């Protein structure tokens, strides 16, 4: 099981694009493995952001499998995000996560 937390500042069209793009990418690279993507607003849950040491949004944290991996800031290159999360990018689509 791949467990991910996506920290955002607000729910906006850009955030929705990142979330749906990340979900699409995970479906393609998961090869049937299960994944869980939790979206957390730092404004609604600042205590969780502090506990995870999130200082920048967007931030995605892969907490399982170990070791923990983070990607922050620019989510425009989906292949790079998937690779930096330590997931297979062989089948990742060449489309941006955000407009």
QUIRA-V609595 format. One record per residue. N is the residue number from 1. RES is the residue in one letter. OMEGA is omega in degrees with one decimal (NA if undefined). Layout:
N|RES|OMEGA + N|RES|OMEGA
This chain:
1|X|174.7 + 2|X|-178.5 + 3|X|-177.2 + 4|X|172.7 + 5|X|177.4 + 6|X|177.4 + 7|X|179.7 + 8|X|175.7 + 9|X|-178.3 + 10|X|173.9 + 11|X|-175.8 + 12|X|175.9 + 13|X|178.3 + 14|X|178.1 + 15|X|177.5 + 16|X|178.2 + 17|X|178.2 + 18|X|-178.6 + 19|X|-179.0 + 20|X|177.6 + 21|X|178.9 + 22|X|176.4 + 23|X|178.8 + 24|X|-179.5 + 25|X|-180.0 + 26|X|177.3 + 27|X|-178.1 + 28|X|-176.2 + 29|X|-175.6 + 30|X|178.5 + 31|X|178.9 + 32|X|176.5 + 33|X|178.5 + 34|X|173.4 + 35|X|179.6 + 36|X|177.4 + 37|X|178.6 + 38|X|178.6 + 39|X|-174.8 + 40|X|175.8 + 41|X|179.1 + 42|X|177.9 + 43|X|-179.9 + 44|X|-178.2 + 45|X|-177.9 + 46|X|179.1 + 47|X|178.3 + 48|X|178.0 + 49|X|178.5 + 50|X|-179.2 + 51|X|178.7 + 52|X|179.2 + 53|X|178.0 + 54|X|-178.6 + 55|X|-175.7 + 56|X|172.7 + 57|X|-4.2 + 58|X|172.7 + 59|X|173.4 + 60|X|-179.0 + 61|X|171.3 + 62|X|-177.6 + 63|X|176.2 + 64|X|-1.8 + 65|X|179.0 + 66|X|-0.6 + 67|X|178.0 + 68|X|179.5 + 69|X|-179.2 + 70|X|170.4 + 71|X|-179.8 + 72|X|171.2 + 73|X|-171.2 + 74|X|179.3 + 75|X|-175.4 + 76|X|-179.5 + 77|X|-174.7 + 78|X|-179.2 + 79|X|179.3 + 80|X|179.1 + 81|X|-179.9 + 82|X|178.6 + 83|X|-179.0 + 84|X|175.0 + 85|X|179.1 + 86|X|178.5 + 87|X|-179.5 + 88|X|178.9 + 89|X|-176.9 + 90|X|-178.7 + 91|X|-179.5 + 92|X|179.4 + 93|X|177.6 + 94|X|178.7 + 95|X|-178.5 + 96|X|174.6 + 97|X|-177.0 + 98|X|179.4 + 99|X|NA
